[in-house]
């Protein structure tokens, strides 16, 4: 993985004896992922309000007239 020890190895085989073709496939996939750039929350589409788990932690609606109807509406 290194040439004349100038740079430390970035890929280390922990177990097994992969073939040259298998190593080439792994290096190709890792290189493509590195070039693709970061994928984080900015790349995702905004989630629906119905899927918001924070709404489940909210206090229940106050009792009173129409409380059963307000309980079904999004907060």
N, C-alpha and C positions, 0 to 999 in steps of 0.2 A: 504494500500500500504506500510505502514511502520510497523516495529515491535518495539514496545515500544518507538517510537519516536527517534530512534537512527540515522536515516538517513532521510533527507527530501524527500518528494514524487517527483518522476520524471515524473509521469503521473497524470494529473489532469483532472477530468471530469468537463467540463464547462457547458454543457447543456444536459438534458435528463437523462435517467436512464438505462444505458446499463446492459445487463445480464452478469453473470459471463462468459458465453461462448463467448460473444462478446468481453469482456475485454481480455480474454485469446487469442483470435484470433489476436487482435491488438498487444498485447505484443509479441506474436510469430513472427508476421511479422516484428515488429520493431527490435527484437533481431536478426532475420536473416539478415536484412539490415545492422545492426551494425557489424555483424560478416563478412559480405561480403567485407568490406573494402571500401576505398574511390573510387569513380568513377568520374574521371575528364577528362580533355582534353587529358591526357596521355593514357587513355584507348580507346579513339576514333581513328578510322583510319584516316589517313591524307585526307583532302578534296581535291577535284579536283581543278585545276587552273581555270576551267571554272566556278566554283561556287564561286570564290573569289570576294567578294563584294568590296574590295579595288581597284580592277581593274576598277570598274565603276567610281571611283573618279579620275582616272588618266586624264590628259589633252588629248584632242583629237589629233590624229596624225597630223603632219604638212601637209599643202596643198602642192601639187606638183605631179610630175609624179609617178604613182603607189600608191597614197595615198588611193584610194578606196580599193585596194587589202590589204594594210597594216592594214586597219581598221578592217578587218575580222580576222586577225591573233591574237593569244594570246600575251599579252604584257609580 
